Amino acid sequence: MKETPEQRSRTMRAVRSRDTKPELTVRRFLHAAGLRYLLHDRRLPGSPDLVFPKYRTVVFVHGCFWHQHPNCAAASRPQTNTEYWSRKLTRNVERDERNRAELEASGWTVLVIWECEIRKRDALDRLAKAIRSSRGR
């Protein structure tokens, strides 16, 4: 059944930009691994989800749909209002790239973990290892 514009609007308002389930999962894992971080530092481009000043590293926990994870089934685009979604999602990806470039130019190491990867323990282990081995660029 197709949603009305009011229903769609209500659904979209409920979408969180921080403290999402994937982000909380990553935060819990990294905290349990002994890594300490800052959250959503607005002084940095893109307000990274996690900031590790000691390692000069930031982590973005990307939702596969919103950030268009390449080759991921969850990144499929909606079949309705296709022009809007194409522009919106393309802008998201372009913004992500700009933020990454600005952070790296400022000497930060930028790591991304995708929503679909979080279910895999080895992906979280690799993330923790990458953070510990980083000292910025």
C-alpha positions as CSV (number, residue, x, y, z in Angstrom):
1,M,0.0,0.0,0.0
2,K,1.4,3.4,-1.0
3,E,2.0,5.9,1.8
4,T,0.2,9.3,1.8
5,P,2.5,12.3,1.8
6,E,1.6,12.9,5.4
7,Q,2.6,9.3,6.3
8,R,5.9,9.6,4.4
9,S,6.6,12.9,6.1
10,R,6.0,11.3,9.6
11,T,8.3,8.4,8.6
12,M,11.1,10.7,7.4
13,R,10.9,12.9,10.6
14,A,11.5,9.7,12.6
15,V,14.8,9.0,10.9
16,R,17.6,9.6,13.3
17,S,20.9,11.2,12.3
18,R,22.8,10.2,15.5
19,D,22.5,7.6,18.2
20,T,21.3,5.1,15.6
21,K,21.3,1.4,16.4
22,P,24.4,0.8,14.2
23,E,26.2,3.7,15.8
24,L,25.4,2.5,19.3
25,T,26.6,-1.0,18.5
26,V,29.9,0.4,17.2
27,R,30.3,2.7,20.2
28,R,29.6,-0.1,22.7
29,F,32.1,-2.4,21.0
30,L,34.9,0.2,20.8
31,H,34.3,1.3,24.4
32,A,34.5,-2.3,25.6
33,A,37.7,-2.6,23.6
34,G,39.2,0.2,25.7
35,L,39.0,2.9,23.1
36,R,37.8,6.3,24.2
37,Y,36.2,8.9,21.9
38,L,34.3,12.1,21.5
39,L,30.9,12.2,19.8
40,H,29.8,14.3,16.8
41,D,32.5,17.0,17.0
42,R,30.9,19.9,15.1
43,R,34.2,21.6,14.8
44,L,35.2,19.0,12.3
45,P,33.9,18.6,8.7
46,G,30.9,16.3,8.7
47,S,30.6,16.1,12.5
48,P,32.1,12.6,12.6
49,D,30.2,10.0,14.6
50,L,33.3,9.2,16.6
51,V,36.4,11.2,17.1
52,F,39.6,9.7,18.5
53,P,41.9,12.7,19.2
54,K,44.7,10.4,20.6
55,Y,44.9,8.6,17.3
56,R,43.9,11.6,15.1
57,T,41.2,9.4,13.6
58,V,37.5,9.8,13.0
59,V,34.9,7.2,12.3
60,F,31.7,7.6,10.3
61,V,29.0,4.9,10.9
62,H,27.3,5.0,7.5
63,G,23.8,3.7,6.8
64,C,23.9,1.7,3.6
65,F,20.8,3.4,2.1
66,W,21.5,7.1,3.1
67,H,25.2,7.0,2.1
68,Q,24.7,4.6,-0.9
69,H,27.1,1.7,0.0
70,P,28.4,0.4,-3.3
71,N,27.2,-3.1,-4.2
72,C,25.0,-3.4,-1.2
73,A,21.3,-4.5,-1.6
74,A,20.3,-2.1,1.2
75,A,21.5,0.9,-1.0
76,S,18.7,0.4,-3.6
77,R,16.9,3.6,-4.5
78,P,13.2,4.0,-4.0
79,Q,11.0,3.5,-7.0
80,T,8.7,6.5,-6.3
81,N,9.8,10.1,-6.6
82,T,12.9,8.9,-8.3
83,E,14.2,12.3,-9.3
84,Y,14.1,13.6,-5.7
85,W,15.8,10.5,-4.3
86,S,18.5,10.5,-7.0
87,R,19.4,14.1,-6.2
88,K,19.2,13.6,-2.5
89,L,21.3,10.5,-2.3
90,T,23.9,11.8,-4.8
91,R,24.3,15.0,-2.7
92,N,24.8,12.8,0.4
93,V,27.6,10.9,-1.3
94,E,29.2,14.1,-2.6
95,R,29.0,15.7,0.8
96,D,30.7,12.6,2.3
97,E,33.5,12.8,-0.2
98,R,34.0,16.5,0.6
99,N,34.1,15.9,4.3
100,R,36.6,13.0,3.9
101,A,38.9,15.2,1.7
102,E,38.8,18.1,4.2
103,L,39.5,15.9,7.2
104,E,42.4,14.1,5.4
105,A,43.8,17.4,4.3
106,S,43.8,18.5,8.0
107,G,45.8,15.4,9.0
108,W,42.9,13.1,10.2
109,T,42.6,9.5,9.3
110,V,39.0,8.8,8.2
111,L,37.5,5.4,8.7
112,V,34.0,4.3,7.6
113,I,32.1,1.3,8.8
114,W,28.9,0.4,6.9
115,E,25.7,-0.6,8.6
116,C,25.7,-4.0,6.9
117,E,29.2,-4.7,8.2
118,I,28.4,-4.1,11.8
119,R,26.9,-7.6,12.2
120,K,30.3,-9.1,11.5
121,R,32.5,-9.3,14.5
122,D,35.6,-9.3,12.4
123,A,34.6,-6.0,10.9
124,L,34.4,-4.4,14.3
125,D,37.8,-6.1,15.3
126,R,39.4,-4.6,12.1
127,L,38.0,-1.2,12.9
128,A,39.4,-1.3,16.4
129,K,42.8,-2.4,15.1
130,A,42.8,0.3,12.4
131,I,42.1,3.0,15.0
132,R,44.9,1.7,17.3
133,S,47.4,1.6,14.5
134,S,46.6,5.1,13.2
135,R,48.4,8.3,14.1
136,G,46.8,10.6,11.6
137,R,48.2,11.5,8.2
